[in-house]
Amino acid sequence: MKRLIAYITTCPNTSFTIDLINEISEYVDGIELGIPFSDPVADGEIIQKVNKIALDNGYKISHTFQVSKEIAPKLPTYWMGYFNNFYHKGYDFMVEKAKEYKVKGFIIPDLPYEEAIEYEKTFPLISFVAPTDNKERIKKILKNPKEFIYLVAYTGITGSNKKEDLSEIIKYIKEITDTPLFIGFGVNEKTAKEKAKNVDGVIVGSAFVKVLLENITASEKIKKIKEKAKIIKEEIN
């Protein structure tokens, strides 16, 4: 059974975020819990907008802690944020809190492998592999992979509709490690089936988060995201 990890930005309205995750947990196998940041360089326009709205509405790191306390013990949860999020609060402090709330790992897209080596000694960091990485670099990155491997579907930002042939890189990764391989960037209801070929699962962000920008009620947003999760889970399997 191929797995689905959903990226959800933490909202200051933690009750909404918790209710949303609880509802979609029927179809998702893990949560990439986004920590809002003012300059999310790896994310496209949709997630950037939701980040800004969350910050404008008073988001604090305590909101992510509150959501994690309720969600992480029941559903594998990973904190996704930019390194400034972790550095500003103190990396050791963030590790301490993550362990307290039973978070599985950190996803930090702007932390290069060379710098990540030191930080992953204290807490699992999800390894990123990009289409531009050669075999030598991939082998280094995946020397000690944690939890799962995040294969970036294309060079660029999230939410785009680019397409690259990843068959060779997927084949090579499978040859050197048994760690689950997930593909992210550009995965939605229409692309999920194709993107999930030969990997263990997909990571979906913009397709879910864009619903948060719609002018509908909170309950309608939850219902719509849940339906998207159901469709994607069916498509990848």
VODO-458153 format. One record per residue (C-alpha): residue number from 0; y, x, z; residue in one letter. Coordinates in pm, whole numbers, plus 32768, in hexadecimal, padded with zeros to 4 digits. Layout:
BEGIN
<atom><n>NUM</n><c2>Y</c2><c1>X</c1><c3>Z</c3><res>a</res></atom>
...
***
This chain:
BEGIN
<atom><n>0</n><c2>8000</c2><c1>8000</c1><c3>8000</c3><res>m</res></atom>
<atom><n>1</n><c2>814A</c2><c1>809A</c1><c3>7F91</c3><res>k</res></atom>
<atom><n>2</n><c2>825B</c2><c1>8093</c1><c3>8097</c3><res>r</res></atom>
<atom><n>3</n><c2>83C3</c2><c1>8020</c1><c3>8091</c3><res>l</res></atom>
<atom><n>4</n><c2>84D8</c2><c1>80BC</c1><c3>815F</c3><res>i</res></atom>
<atom><n>5</n><c2>861D</c2><c1>7FF8</c1><c3>8170</c3><res>a</res></atom>
<atom><n>6</n><c2>8771</c2><c1>809B</c1><c3>819D</c3><res>y</res></atom>
<atom><n>7</n><c2>8850</c2><c1>7FBD</c1><c3>8273</c3><res>i</res></atom>
<atom><n>8</n><c2>89AE</c2><c1>8023</c1><c3>82E0</c3><res>t</res></atom>
<atom><n>9</n><c2>89E8</c2><c1>7FEF</c1><c3>8453</c3><res>t</res></atom>
<atom><n>10</n><c2>8AEC</c2><c1>7EDD</c1><c3>8481</c3><res>c</res></atom>
<atom><n>11</n><c2>8BC9</c2><c1>7EC2</c1><c3>85B8</c3><res>p</res></atom>
<atom><n>12</n><c2>8B2E</c2><c1>7D68</c1><c3>85D9</c3><res>n</res></atom>
<atom><n>13</n><c2>89EC</c2><c1>7DF7</c1><c3>8660</c3><res>t</res></atom>
<atom><n>14</n><c2>894E</c2><c1>7CA1</c1><c3>8690</c3><res>s</res></atom>
<atom><n>15</n><c2>8968</c2><c1>7C67</c1><c3>8519</c3><res>f</res></atom>
<atom><n>16</n><c2>88D2</c2><c1>7DBC</c1><c3>84C7</c3><res>t</res></atom>
<atom><n>17</n><c2>87B3</c2><c1>7D85</c1><c3>85BA</c3><res>i</res></atom>
<atom><n>18</n><c2>876F</c2><c1>7C25</c1><c3>8539</c3><res>d</res></atom>
<atom><n>19</n><c2>8775</c2><c1>7CA3</c1><c3>83D1</c3><res>l</res></atom>
<atom><n>20</n><c2>867D</c2><c1>7DBB</c1><c3>8414</c3><res>i</res></atom>
<atom><n>21</n><c2>8599</c2><c1>7CD9</c1><c3>84DC</c3><res>n</res></atom>
<atom><n>22</n><c2>8590</c2><c1>7BE0</c1><c3>83BD</c3><res>e</res></atom>
<atom><n>23</n><c2>8545</c2><c1>7CDE</c1><c3>82AB</c3><res>i</res></atom>
<atom><n>24</n><c2>8445</c2><c1>7D98</c1><c3>8380</c3><res>s</res></atom>
<atom><n>25</n><c2>8340</c2><c1>7CAE</c1><c3>82EE</c3><res>e</res></atom>
<atom><n>26</n><c2>8362</c2><c1>7D69</c1><c3>81A4</c3><res>y</res></atom>
<atom><n>27</n><c2>83EB</c2><c1>7EC1</c1><c3>81F9</c3><res>v</res></atom>
<atom><n>28</n><c2>8331</c2><c1>7FE5</c1><c3>8294</c3><res>d</res></atom>
<atom><n>29</n><c2>8459</c2><c1>80A6</c1><c3>8318</c3><res>g</res></atom>
<atom><n>30</n><c2>85D1</c2><c1>809E</c1><c3>8346</c3><res>i</res></atom>
<atom><n>31</n><c2>86CD</c2><c1>81A2</c1><c3>82D7</c3><res>e</res></atom>
<atom><n>32</n><c2>87E0</c2><c1>8140</c1><c3>83C9</c3><res>l</res></atom>
<atom><n>33</n><c2>892C</c2><c1>81AC</c1><c3>8336</c3><res>g</res></atom>
<atom><n>34</n><c2>8A39</c2><c1>8248</c1><c3>8411</c3><res>i</res></atom>
<atom><n>35</n><c2>8B87</c2><c1>81E8</c1><c3>836F</c3><res>p</res></atom>
<atom><n>36</n><c2>8C5C</c2><c1>830E</c1><c3>82FC</c3><res>f</res></atom>
<atom><n>37</n><c2>8DB1</c2><c1>8323</c1><c3>8258</c3><res>s</res></atom>
<atom><n>38</n><c2>8D3F</c2><c1>8404</c1><c3>813B</c3><res>d</res></atom>
<atom><n>39</n><c2>8BD3</c2><c1>83B6</c1><c3>80DF</c3><res>p</res></atom>
<atom><n>40</n><c2>8BC2</c2><c1>84A6</c1><c3>7FB7</c3><res>v</res></atom>
<atom><n>41</n><c2>8A5B</c2><c1>8454</c1><c3>7F50</c3><res>a</res></atom>
<atom><n>42</n><c2>8A94</c2><c1>82DE</c1><c3>7F4C</c3><res>d</res></atom>
<atom><n>43</n><c2>8B1D</c2><c1>8201</c1><c3>7E3C</c3><res>g</res></atom>
<atom><n>44</n><c2>8C33</c2><c1>8100</c1><c3>7E44</c3><res>e</res></atom>
<atom><n>45</n><c2>8B69</c2><c1>7FEE</c1><c3>7EF0</c3><res>i</res></atom>
<atom><n>46</n><c2>8AFC</c2><c1>80B6</c1><c3>8020</c3><res>i</res></atom>
<atom><n>47</n><c2>8C52</c2><c1>815D</c1><c3>8031</c3><res>q</res></atom>
<atom><n>48</n><c2>8CF5</c2><c1>8006</c1><c3>804E</c3><res>k</res></atom>
<atom><n>49</n><c2>8C09</c2><c1>7F92</c1><c3>815F</c3><res>v</res></atom>
<atom><n>50</n><c2>8C41</c2><c1>80DA</c1><c3>821B</c3><res>n</res></atom>
<atom><n>51</n><c2>8DBA</c2><c1>80A4</c1><c3>820F</c3><res>k</res></atom>
<atom><n>52</n><c2>8D9E</c2><c1>7F3A</c1><c3>8280</c3><res>i</res></atom>
<atom><n>53</n><c2>8CC4</c2><c1>7F9F</c1><c3>83A7</c3><res>a</res></atom>
<atom><n>54</n><c2>8DBA</c2><c1>80AF</c1><c3>840F</c3><res>l</res></atom>
<atom><n>55</n><c2>8EE8</c2><c1>7FCA</c1><c3>83E2</c3><res>d</res></atom>
<atom><n>56</n><c2>8E3B</c2><c1>7EC9</c1><c3>84C0</c3><res>n</res></atom>
<atom><n>57</n><c2>8E10</c2><c1>7FC1</c1><c3>85DA</c3><res>g</res></atom>
<atom><n>58</n><c2>8CBC</c2><c1>8063</c1><c3>85A3</c3><res>y</res></atom>
<atom><n>59</n><c2>8C59</c2><c1>815C</c1><c3>86B0</c3><res>k</res></atom>
<atom><n>60</n><c2>8B1E</c2><c1>8231</c1><c3>86CB</c3><res>i</res></atom>
<atom><n>61</n><c2>8ABD</c2><c1>8159</c1><c3>87F6</c3><res>s</res></atom>
<atom><n>62</n><c2>8A7D</c2><c1>803F</c1><c3>86FE</c3><res>h</res></atom>
<atom><n>63</n><c2>896C</c2><c1>810D</c1><c3>8655</c3><res>t</res></atom>
<atom><n>64</n><c2>88DA</c2><c1>8158</c1><c3>87AB</c3><res>f</res></atom>
<atom><n>65</n><c2>88D5</c2><c1>7FE5</c1><c3>8802</c3><res>q</res></atom>
<atom><n>66</n><c2>8824</c2><c1>7F88</c1><c3>86BE</c3><res>v</res></atom>
<atom><n>67</n><c2>872B</c2><c1>80A5</c1><c3>86E2</c3><res>s</res></atom>
<atom><n>68</n><c2>86D3</c2><c1>8043</c1><c3>8845</c3><res>k</res></atom>
<atom><n>69</n><c2>8661</c2><c1>7EF0</c1><c3>87C4</c3><res>e</res></atom>
<atom><n>70</n><c2>85CB</c2><c1>7F56</c1><c3>8677</c3><res>i</res></atom>
<atom><n>71</n><c2>853A</c2><c1>80B6</c1><c3>8687</c3><res>a</res></atom>
<atom><n>72</n><c2>841F</c2><c1>806D</c1><c3>877F</c3><res>p</res></atom>
<atom><n>73</n><c2>839B</c2><c1>7F61</c1><c3>8690</c3><res>k</res></atom>
<atom><n>74</n><c2>83EA</c2><c1>7FED</c1><c3>8536</c3><res>l</res></atom>
<atom><n>75</n><c2>8402</c2><c1>8159</c1><c3>84C2</c3><res>p</res></atom>
<atom><n>76</n><c2>8575</c2><c1>81A6</c1><c3>84C8</c3><res>t</res></atom>
<atom><n>77</n><c2>8635</c2><c1>82CC</c1><c3>8436</c3><res>y</res></atom>
<atom><n>78</n><c2>87A5</c2><c1>8313</c1><c3>846C</c3><res>w</res></atom>
<atom><n>79</n><c2>8855</c2><c1>8352</c1><c3>8323</c3><res>m</res></atom>
<atom><n>80</n><c2>89A7</c2><c1>83F9</c1><c3>8342</c3><res>g</res></atom>
<atom><n>81</n><c2>8A77</c2><c1>851B</c1><c3>82CA</c3><res>y</res></atom>
<atom><n>82</n><c2>8A72</c2><c1>865B</c1><c3>8392</c3><res>f</res></atom>
<atom><n>83</n><c2>8BCE</c2><c1>861C</c1><c3>8419</c3><res>n</res></atom>
<atom><n>84</n><c2>8B43</c2><c1>84E9</c1><c3>84CC</c3><res>n</res></atom>
<atom><n>85</n><c2>8A4B</c2><c1>85C3</c1><c3>8589</c3><res>f</res></atom>
<atom><n>86</n><c2>8B2E</c2><c1>86F1</c1><c3>85B8</c3><res>y</res></atom>
<atom><n>87</n><c2>8C51</c2><c1>8623</c1><c3>8640</c3><res>h</res></atom>
<atom><n>88</n><c2>8B7F</c2><c1>8586</c1><c3>8753</c3><res>k</res></atom>
<atom><n>89</n><c2>8AB8</c2><c1>86C1</c1><c3>878F</c3><res>g</res></atom>
<atom><n>90</n><c2>896D</c2><c1>86F8</c1><c3>86DF</c3><res>y</res></atom>
<atom><n>91</n><c2>88AB</c2><c1>8727</c1><c3>8824</c3><res>d</res></atom>
<atom><n>92</n><c2>8941</c2><c1>85E3</c1><c3>88AB</c3><res>f</res></atom>
<atom><n>93</n><c2>88D4</c2><c1>8528</c1><c3>8770</c3><res>m</res></atom>
<atom><n>94</n><c2>8775</c2><c1>85B7</c1><c3>878E</c3><res>v</res></atom>
<atom><n>95</n><c2>8766</c2><c1>8550</c1><c3>88FB</c3><res>e</res></atom>
<atom><n>96</n><c2>87D0</c2><c1>83EC</c1><c3>88A5</c3><res>k</res></atom>
<atom><n>97</n><c2>86E2</c2><c1>83D8</c1><c3>877C</c3><res>a</res></atom>
<atom><n>98</n><c2>85BE</c2><c1>8439</c1><c3>8858</c3><res>k</res></atom>
<atom><n>99</n><c2>862B</c2><c1>8340</c1><c3>8962</c3><res>e</res></atom>
<atom><n>100</n><c2>862B</c2><c1>8223</c1><c3>8864</c3><res>y</res></atom>
<atom><n>101</n><c2>84EB</c2><c1>8298</c1><c3>87B6</c3><res>k</res></atom>
<atom><n>102</n><c2>8593</c2><c1>82E6</c1><c3>8669</c3><res>v</res></atom>
<atom><n>103</n><c2>84A5</c2><c1>839B</c1><c3>857B</c3><res>k</res></atom>
<atom><n>104</n><c2>8591</c2><c1>8489</c1><c3>84CC</c3><res>g</res></atom>
<atom><n>105</n><c2>86E6</c2><c1>84D6</c1><c3>8432</c3><res>f</res></atom>
<atom><n>106</n><c2>8746</c2><c1>84B1</c1><c3>82C5</c3><res>i</res></atom>
<atom><n>107</n><c2>8875</c2><c1>8591</c1><c3>8283</c3><res>i</res></atom>
<atom><n>108</n><c2>88BD</c2><c1>85A9</c1><c3>810C</c3><res>p</res></atom>
<atom><n>109</n><c2>89D5</c2><c1>86AD</c1><c3>8124</c3><res>d</res></atom>
<atom><n>110</n><c2>8910</c2><c1>87A4</c1><c3>81F7</c3><res>l</res></atom>
<atom><n>111</n><c2>887D</c2><c1>88AE</c1><c3>810D</c3><res>p</res></atom>
<atom><n>112</n><c2>8719</c2><c1>8922</c1><c3>8145</c3><res>y</res></atom>
<atom><n>113</n><c2>8790</c2><c1>8A7E</c1><c3>81A6</c3><res>e</res></atom>
<atom><n>114</n><c2>885D</c2><c1>89EF</c1><c3>82C6</c3><res>e</res></atom>
<atom><n>115</n><c2>8764</c2><c1>88E0</c1><c3>831F</c3><res>a</res></atom>
<atom><n>116</n><c2>865B</c2><c1>89E2</c1><c3>837F</c3><res>i</res></atom>
<atom><n>117</n><c2>8700</c2><c1>8A23</c1><c3>84D0</c3><res>e</res></atom>
<atom><n>118</n><c2>873F</c2><c1>88B6</c1><c3>8521</c3><res>y</res></atom>
<atom><n>119</n><c2>85E3</c2><c1>8837</c1><c3>84CD</c3><res>e</res></atom>
<atom><n>120</n><c2>8557</c2><c1>890C</c1><c3>85E6</c3><res>k</res></atom>
<atom><n>121</n><c2>85D5</c2><c1>880E</c1><c3>86E3</c3><res>t</res></atom>
<atom><n>122</n><c2>85A0</c2><c1>86C5</c1><c3>8629</c3><res>f</res></atom>
<atom><n>123</n><c2>84FD</c2><c1>8652</c1><c3>84E2</c3><res>p</res></atom>
<atom><n>124</n><c2>85E0</c2><c1>8667</c1><c3>83B2</c3><res>l</res></atom>
<atom><n>125</n><c2>8572</c2><c1>85B3</c1><c3>8277</c3><res>i</res></atom>
<atom><n>126</n><c2>854D</c2><c1>86A7</c1><c3>8155</c3><res>s</res></atom>
<atom><n>127</n><c2>8610</c2><c1>865E</c1><c3>8016</c3><res>f</res></atom>
<atom><n>128</n><c2>8593</c2><c1>86C8</c1><c3>7EC0</c3><res>v</res></atom>
<atom><n>129</n><c2>8671</c2><c1>86A2</c1><c3>7D8D</c3><res>a</res></atom>
<atom><n>130</n><c2>8618</c2><c1>86A4</c1><c3>7C19</c3><res>p</res></atom>
<atom><n>131</n><c2>86E1</c2><c1>87E6</c1><c3>7BF9</c3><res>t</res></atom>
<atom><n>132</n><c2>8606</c2><c1>88A4</c1><c3>7CF3</c3><res>d</res></atom>
<atom><n>133</n><c2>8518</c2><c1>899E</c1><c3>7C56</c3><res>n</res></atom>
<atom><n>134</n><c2>83B3</c2><c1>89CF</c1><c3>7CCF</c3><res>k</res></atom>
<atom><n>135</n><c2>8408</c2><c1>8AFC</c1><c3>7DA6</c3><res>e</res></atom>
<atom><n>136</n><c2>8516</c2><c1>8A3F</c1><c3>7E5F</c3><res>r</res></atom>
<atom><n>137</n><c2>843F</c2><c1>8908</c1><c3>7E86</c3><res>i</res></atom>
<atom><n>138</n><c2>832C</c2><c1>89D9</c1><c3>7F21</c3><res>k</res></atom>
<atom><n>139</n><c2>8423</c2><c1>8A64</c1><c3>801E</c3><res>k</res></atom>
<atom><n>140</n><c2>84B4</c2><c1>890F</c1><c3>8071</c3><res>i</res></atom>
<atom><n>141</n><c2>835C</c2><c1>8878</c1><c3>80A4</c3><res>l</res></atom>
<atom><n>142</n><c2>82CC</c2><c1>8992</c1><c3>8174</c3><res>k</res></atom>
<atom><n>143</n><c2>82D3</c2><c1>88B5</c1><c3>82AA</c3><res>n</res></atom>
<atom><n>144</n><c2>8330</c2><c1>8754</c1><c3>823A</c3><res>p</res></atom>
<atom><n>145</n><c2>836D</c2><c1>864E</c1><c3>8348</c3><res>k</res></atom>
<atom><n>146</n><c2>8315</c2><c1>84D9</c1><c3>833E</c3><res>e</res></atom>
<atom><n>147</n><c2>8345</c2><c1>84B2</c1><c3>81C6</c3><res>f</res></atom>
<atom><n>148</n><c2>83E8</c2><c1>855A</c1><c3>809B</c3><res>i</res></atom>
<atom><n>149</n><c2>8521</c2><c1>84BF</c1><c3>8002</c3><res>y</res></atom>
<atom><n>150</n><c2>851B</c2><c1>84F1</c1><c3>7E8A</c3><res>l</res></atom>
<atom><n>151</n><c2>866F</c2><c1>84B0</c1><c3>7DF3</c3><res>v</res></atom>
<atom><n>152</n><c2>8635</c2><c1>83ED</c1><c3>7CB1</c3><res>a</res></atom>
<atom><n>153</n><c2>8758</c2><c1>848D</c1><c3>7BFA</c3><res>y</res></atom>
<atom><n>154</n><c2>887F</c2><c1>8573</c1><c3>7C2F</c3><res>t</res></atom>
<atom><n>155</n><c2>89B1</c2><c1>84B0</c1><c3>7C99</c3><res>g</res></atom>
<atom><n>156</n><c2>8A00</c2><c1>839C</c1><c3>7D92</c3><res>i</res></atom>
<atom><n>157</n><c2>8942</c2><c1>826E</c1><c3>7E12</c3><res>t</res></atom>
<atom><n>158</n><c2>895C</c2><c1>8124</c1><c3>7D5D</c3><res>g</res></atom>
<atom><n>159</n><c2>8966</c2><c1>81B7</c1><c3>7BFF</c3><res>s</res></atom>
<atom><n>160</n><c2>8878</c2><c1>8150</c1><c3>7AEC</c3><res>n</res></atom>
<atom><n>161</n><c2>881B</c2><c1>82A7</c1><c3>7A6F</c3><res>k</res></atom>
<atom><n>162</n><c2>86BB</c2><c1>8300</c1><c3>7A07</c3><res>k</res></atom>
<atom><n>163</n><c2>860C</c2><c1>8450</c1><c3>7A08</c3><res>e</res></atom>
<atom><n>164</n><c2>84A5</c2><c1>84B3</c1><c3>79BE</c3><res>d</res></atom>
<atom><n>165</n><c2>8418</c2><c1>8512</c1><c3>7B11</c3><res>l</res></atom>
<atom><n>166</n><c2>82A9</c2><c1>8522</c1><c3>7AB0</c3><res>s</res></atom>
<atom><n>167</n><c2>828E</c2><c1>869D</c1><c3>7ABE</c3><res>e</res></atom>
<atom><n>168</n><c2>8347</c2><c1>86C4</c1><c3>7C04</c3><res>i</res></atom>
<atom><n>169</n><c2>8278</c2><c1>85AE</c1><c3>7CA4</c3><res>i</res></atom>
<atom><n>170</n><c2>8138</c2><c1>8653</c1><c3>7C2B</c3><res>k</res></atom>
<atom><n>171</n><c2>81A0</c2><c1>87A2</c1><c3>7CBC</c3><res>y</res></atom>
<atom><n>172</n><c2>8202</c2><c1>8710</c1><c3>7E0D</c3><res>i</res></atom>
<atom><n>173</n><c2>80B2</c2><c1>865E</c1><c3>7E25</c3><res>k</res></atom>
<atom><n>174</n><c2>8002</c2><c1>87A8</c1><c3>7DDD</c3><res>e</res></atom>
<atom><n>175</n><c2>80A5</c2><c1>8861</c1><c3>7EFE</c3><res>i</res></atom>
<atom><n>176</n><c2>80B6</c2><c1>875B</c1><c3>8013</c3><res>t</res></atom>
<atom><n>177</n><c2>8014</c2><c1>861C</c1><c3>8093</c3><res>d</res></atom>
<atom><n>178</n><c2>8156</c2><c1>85A9</c1><c3>8138</c3><res>t</res></atom>
<atom><n>179</n><c2>81B8</c2><c1>844C</c1><c3>80BE</c3><res>p</res></atom>
<atom><n>180</n><c2>82AA</c2><c1>8457</c1><c3>7F9A</c3><res>l</res></atom>
<atom><n>181</n><c2>83BD</c2><c1>8352</c1><c3>7F80</c3><res>f</res></atom>
<atom><n>182</n><c2>84B5</c2><c1>8327</c1><c3>7E66</c3><res>i</res></atom>
<atom><n>183</n><c2>861A</c2><c1>82B6</c1><c3>7E9C</c3><res>g</res></atom>
<atom><n>184</n><c2>875B</c2><c1>8276</c1><c3>7DD3</c3><res>f</res></atom>
<atom><n>185</n><c2>876B</c2><c1>815A</c1><c3>7CD9</c3><res>g</res></atom>
<atom><n>186</n><c2>8646</c2><c1>8091</c1><c3>7D60</c3><res>v</res></atom>
<atom><n>187</n><c2>8670</c2><c1>7F17</c1><c3>7D4A</c3><res>n</res></atom>
<atom><n>188</n><c2>85AE</c2><c1>7DDF</c1><c3>7CE8</c3><res>e</res></atom>
<atom><n>189</n><c2>85B1</c2><c1>7E42</c1><c3>7B79</c3><res>k</res></atom>
<atom><n>190</n><c2>8560</c2><c1>7FB4</c1><c3>7B9B</c3><res>t</res></atom>
<atom><n>191</n><c2>8477</c2><c1>7FBA</c1><c3>7CCA</c3><res>a</res></atom>
<atom><n>192</n><c2>8330</c2><c1>7F99</c1><c3>7C0D</c3><res>k</res></atom>
<atom><n>193</n><c2>837F</c2><c1>80B6</c1><c3>7B20</c3><res>e</res></atom>
<atom><n>194</n><c2>8417</c2><c1>8199</c1><c3>7C2A</c3><res>k</res></atom>
<atom><n>195</n><c2>82EC</c2><c1>816D</c1><c3>7D14</c3><res>a</res></atom>
<atom><n>196</n><c2>81F0</c2><c1>81F9</c1><c3>7C1C</c3><res>k</res></atom>
<atom><n>197</n><c2>8130</c2><c1>8322</c1><c3>7CA8</c3><res>n</res></atom>
<atom><n>198</n><c2>81F1</c2><c1>8328</c1><c3>7DF3</c3><res>v</res></atom>
<atom><n>199</n><c2>81A4</c2><c1>8297</c1><c3>7F49</c3><res>d</res></atom>
<atom><n>200</n><c2>82D4</c2><c1>81BA</c1><c3>7F69</c3><res>g</res></atom>
<atom><n>201</n><c2>8441</c2><c1>8178</c1><c3>7F1D</c3><res>v</res></atom>
<atom><n>202</n><c2>858A</c2><c1>8181</c1><c3>7FDA</c3><res>i</res></atom>
<atom><n>203</n><c2>867A</c2><c1>8067</c1><c3>7F88</c3><res>v</res></atom>
<atom><n>204</n><c2>87E8</c2><c1>8066</c1><c3>7FED</c3><res>g</res></atom>
<atom><n>205</n><c2>88F3</c2><c1>7FDF</c1><c3>7F03</c3><res>s</res></atom>
<atom><n>206</n><c2>881D</c2><c1>7EB8</c1><c3>7E92</c3><res>a</res></atom>
<atom><n>207</n><c2>8819</c2><c1>7E3B</c1><c3>7FFA</c3><res>f</res></atom>
<atom><n>208</n><c2>896E</c2><c1>7EAC</c1><c3>8070</c3><res>v</res></atom>
<atom><n>209</n><c2>8A2E</c2><c1>7E08</c1><c3>7F52</c3><res>k</res></atom>
<atom><n>210</n><c2>89CC</c2><c1>7CB7</c1><c3>7FE4</c3><res>v</res></atom>
<atom><n>211</n><c2>8A9B</c2><c1>7D0E</c1><c3>8118</c3><res>l</res></atom>
<atom><n>212</n><c2>8BD0</c2><c1>7D09</c1><c3>8039</c3><res>l</res></atom>
<atom><n>213</n><c2>8B92</c2><c1>7BA7</c1><c3>7FBD</c3><res>e</res></atom>
<atom><n>214</n><c2>8C69</c2><c1>7A8A</c1><c3>8038</c3><res>n</res></atom>
<atom><n>215</n><c2>8B4D</c2><c1>79C7</c1><c3>80DB</c3><res>i</res></atom>
<atom><n>216</n><c2>8AE5</c2><c1>7980</c1><c3>8242</c3><res>t</res></atom>
<atom><n>217</n><c2>8A29</c2><c1>7A7A</c1><c3>8318</c3><res>a</res></atom>
<atom><n>218</n><c2>88EC</c2><c1>79A9</c1><c3>830D</c3><res>s</res></atom>
<atom><n>219</n><c2>8904</c2><c1>7993</c1><c3>8191</c3><res>e</res></atom>
<atom><n>220</n><c2>8929</c2><c1>7B0D</c1><c3>817A</c3><res>k</res></atom>
<atom><n>221</n><c2>87F1</c2><c1>7B40</c1><c3>824E</c3><res>i</res></atom>
<atom><n>222</n><c2>872D</c2><c1>7A44</c1><c3>8180</c3><res>k</res></atom>
<atom><n>223</n><c2>8797</c2><c1>7AE5</c1><c3>8038</c3><res>k</res></atom>
<atom><n>224</n><c2>8745</c2><c1>7C49</c1><c3>80A7</c3><res>i</res></atom>
<atom><n>225</n><c2>85F5</c2><c1>7BD5</c1><c3>812C</c3><res>k</res></atom>
<atom><n>226</n><c2>85A3</c2><c1>7B3A</c1><c3>7FDA</c3><res>e</res></atom>
<atom><n>227</n><c2>8601</c2><c1>7C7D</c1><c3>7F29</c3><res>k</res></atom>
<atom><n>228</n><c2>8521</c2><c1>7D41</c1><c3>8017</c3><res>a</res></atom>
<atom><n>229</n><c2>8402</c2><c1>7C53</c1><c3>7FD2</c3><res>k</res></atom>
<atom><n>230</n><c2>8429</c2><c1>7C78</c1><c3>7E58</c3><res>i</res></atom>
<atom><n>231</n><c2>8440</c2><c1>7DF2</c1><c3>7E65</c3><res>i</res></atom>
<atom><n>232</n><c2>8311</c2><c1>7E13</c1><c3>7F48</c3><res>k</res></atom>
<atom><n>233</n><c2>8249</c2><c1>7D39</c1><c3>7E59</c3><res>e</res></atom>
<atom><n>234</n><c2>82C4</c2><c1>7DFC</c1><c3>7D2A</c3><res>e</res></atom>
<atom><n>235</n><c2>8262</c2><c1>7F52</c1><c3>7DB0</c3><res>i</res></atom>
<atom><n>236</n><c2>8105</c2><c1>7ED3</c1><c3>7E08</c3><res>n</res></atom>
***
